[in-house]
């Protein structure tokens, strides 16, 4: 196995929470990354392989595990996958993209190679990508299993997986050890948190984002909670509305104010900060079912 080297900025998630602040958590996980994908070739055809993330009994992914090789690091994050040939063709190898700064421990049960950022695998995957590293699992069967053990506690990002059998090479997108923000310039670092002061200065909050730039929760400081600030999210089967009309196709990272500046909602996530309960109020959204 080739040794991975850390320190490439574009693979890092950067938090901007102020040092010394006291945070009360109201966040919730809400990841839309696929846990299963079916590969296609460069022309959009193929469909010869299916890749499935290995989840816990309650659907959690990735899994928090003890590192397979004790080396002073106790906890690892296991990005595990099963790869299935849908045509009966033998799987020769499977490749995954991983964030450049992740330290990868070897899977002791597999034939695995990890390539440094910019080096790429022998078949050219990620050959010039300095923000990602390539991980290759060799196999000779119609089904295979791969585990990418990342040192520490990390979350899933968007990952490209390539499966090759014989002369056929196909790919798809799946949740994995990548953290590139796919909604903006892929060469920029992904921000994981942003501090805001809203509602006439009454509420100090931290907006928390997943590696794809999606708002997944809001934390309030203890002073803001004492001021009566609360957070909430519109129901999953509802859409934000203003003046009785549904707000269509909104992507408003700085929020929209509702009422007499008593609510600010961040779209399209539906997360809101309010100075009165319920948060958000029933007049700010419409059920769509």
TABEL-V506138 format. One line per field, one symbol per residue. psi: psi as a letter, one per 30 degrees, with the letter a starting at -180 (. if undefined). A space follows every 50 residues. Layout:
BEGIN
psi: ???
END
This chain:
BEGIN
psi: kkkkklgjefgkkjkgkkkfkkkjkglkkikgkkgklkllafggachfkk kkkjllfggkklkklkkfjjhfjeklkjjkkkkkkfffkkjelkkkklke fkjkkkjfgljkkkklkfellfgfkhegjffllkkkkklilfklkkkjjk kajllkakkkkkkkjbgkklllklkahlhkjfgajffllkkflkkljlih gfjklkkkklfggkkflkkkleeeeffgklllkllfhlkkkkgfkkjkhk jifflkklaihfkkkjkgegklklgklljllffflkkf.
END
